[in-house]
């Protein structure tokens, strides 16, 4: 008996030119480098864009917090006026709006100081730069300059609640502005109506 063994052609790989498989061509190397460069550039551009967006959102969050703080300062001044009482020592009646005069001014957290009468709502040109002190408080007196400015605008004698009594109403706006990198001007405006509800 004879045994017949078959050998498949696929077991043997033959190349027509053994030197052709040894290295990449210059064109293949150039294409690979170009693809890697495009990938690296896209990654870096995306990372840079993400950092700019995060920086803008951080600035906007700080500005919103500063606007809320400014509104709270104004409410505190109103509340302090109520605590003083209606009749002062000289017999005159204390106005709940005392210290909250009509106009646009800077407002400071540190001592509830309101200053700078005669400003306009152009925060970029009129406001004082807020400083950040060692306690992470924004104020005007000491610390490092920040990019933020804060103004408050108060309108008196407006009948906001429709009761025909403008002496019980205050229209208050707090404006916080800043300049982003690249020179783009931004601002946040917070508006509230304060009433003499007492």
C-alpha positions in Angstrom: 0.0 0.0 0.0 1.1 3.4 -0.9 0.5 6.5 1.1 0.0 9.6 -0.8 0.7 12.9 1.0 -0.7 16.2 -0.2 1.0 19.4 0.6 -1.0 22.5 0.2 0.5 25.5 -1.7 -0.5 27.8 1.1 2.1 26.3 3.4 4.8 27.9 1.3 5.0 31.6 0.8 6.9 32.7 -2.1 7.7 36.3 -2.9 8.7 37.4 -6.4 11.0 40.1 -5.0 12.4 39.4 -1.5 13.8 43.0 -1.2 10.4 44.6 -1.7 9.1 43.7 1.8 12.1 44.8 3.8 11.3 48.5 4.3 8.7 51.3 3.9 8.9 53.6 1.0 9.5 57.3 1.6 5.9 58.1 0.6 4.5 55.7 3.2 6.7 57.3 5.9 5.6 60.8 4.9 1.9 59.8 5.0 2.3 58.2 8.5 4.1 61.3 9.8 1.4 63.6 8.4 -1.4 61.5 10.0 0.4 61.6 13.4 0.9 65.3 13.1 -2.8 65.9 12.3 -3.8 63.8 15.3 -1.5 65.7 17.6 -2.6 69.1 16.3 -6.3 68.2 16.7 -5.7 67.0 20.3 -3.8 70.2 21.2 -6.4 72.4 19.6 -9.2 70.7 21.5 -7.3 70.9 24.8 -6.6 74.7 24.2 -10.2 75.3 23.4 -11.3 73.4 26.5 -9.1 75.5 28.7 -10.4 78.7 27.2 -14.0 77.6 27.8 -13.2 76.6 31.4 -11.5 80.0 32.0 -14.5 81.9 30.6 -17.0 79.8 32.7 -14.9 80.4 35.8 -14.9 84.2 35.2 -18.7 84.1 34.6 -19.2 82.2 37.8 -17.1 84.7 39.8 -19.0 87.6 38.2 -22.4 86.1 39.1 -21.2 85.6 42.7 -20.0 89.2 42.8 -23.3 90.5 41.5 -25.2 88.4 44.1 -22.9 89.7 46.8 -23.5 93.3 45.7 -27.3 92.8 45.8 -27.0 91.2 49.3 -25.0 94.3 50.4 -27.8 96.6 49.3 -30.4 94.4 51.1 -28.2 94.5 54.2 -28.1 98.3 54.1 -31.9 98.4 53.8 -32.3 95.9 56.7 -29.9 97.9 58.9 -32.1 101.0 58.3 -35.1 99.0 59.5 -33.2 97.9 62.6 -32.3 101.5 63.5 -36.0 102.2 64.0 -38.5 104.5 62.6 -37.8 107.5 64.9 -34.3 108.9 65.3 -33.0 110.7 68.4 -33.7 114.1 66.9 -37.3 113.1 66.3 -37.0 112.7 62.6 -38.1 109.5 60.9 -35.5 107.2 59.4 -35.9 106.4 55.8 -35.5 102.7 55.0 -33.7 103.9 51.8 -31.1 105.9 53.7 -27.7 105.4 52.1 -29.3 104.0 49.0 -29.4 107.2 46.9 -30.4 107.3 43.3 -27.5 106.9 40.9 -24.7 104.6 39.9 -21.9 103.9 42.3 -19.2 101.4 43.3 -20.1 99.1 46.1 -17.6 97.4 48.5 -18.2 94.3 50.5 -15.6 95.0 53.2 -17.4 97.9 54.9 -20.7 98.2 52.8 -19.2 101.3 51.4 -21.0 102.9 48.5 -18.9 105.5 46.6 -18.3 107.0 43.2 -21.4 109.1 42.5 -21.9 110.2 38.9 -20.8 107.1 37.1 -22.7 105.8 34.1 -23.8 102.2 33.5 -20.6 101.8 31.4 -18.9 99.5 33.9 -15.8 99.1 31.7 -14.9 102.8 31.9 -16.4 103.9 35.2 -16.0 101.1 37.7 -13.1 100.7 40.1 -11.1 97.5 39.7 -11.9 95.0 42.5 -8.9 93.7 44.4 -8.6 90.2 45.8 -7.1 90.2 49.3 -5.3 87.4 51.2 -8.7 86.2 52.6 -10.1 85.7 49.1 -12.4 88.7 49.5 -13.1 91.0 46.6 -12.9 94.7 47.7 -11.4 98.1 46.7 -8.9 98.9 49.4 -6.0 96.4 49.3 -4.9 93.2 47.5 -4.1 92.2 44.0 -6.0 93.8 41.1 -8.5 91.5 39.4 -10.2 91.7 36.0 -13.6 92.5 37.7 -15.4 95.8 38.3 -18.7 96.1 40.1 -21.3 99.0 40.0 -24.7 99.3 41.5 -27.5 101.4 39.9 -30.4 102.5 42.1 -33.6 104.2 40.8 -36.0 105.7 43.3 -39.4 107.1 42.9 -40.6 104.4 40.5 -43.9 102.7 41.3 -42.8 99.1 40.7 -45.7 97.4 42.5 -48.5 99.5 41.1 -49.8 100.8 44.4 -49.3 104.5 43.4 -46.7 104.9 46.1 -43.2 105.3 44.7 -41.6 105.9 48.1 -41.9 102.2 48.9 -40.0 101.0 45.9 -36.3 100.7 44.8 -35.2 99.4 41.4 -31.7 98.0 41.9 -29.2 96.8 39.4 -25.8 95.3 40.1 -23.4 95.4 37.1 -20.2 93.3 37.1 -17.9 93.6 34.1 -14.6 92.2 33.0 -12.3 91.8 30.0 -11.6 88.3 28.8 -8.3 87.3 27.3 -8.3 88.6 23.8 -10.0 91.9 24.8 -13.6 90.7 24.7 -15.8 92.7 27.1 -18.3 90.7 29.2 -20.8 91.8 31.9 -23.4 90.3 34.2 -26.4 92.4 35.3 -28.5 91.4 38.2 -31.8 93.3 38.7 -34.1 93.3 41.7 -37.0 95.3 43.1 -36.8 96.2 46.8 -39.9 97.2 48.7 -40.6 98.6 52.1 -42.5 95.6 53.2 -42.2 96.4 56.9 
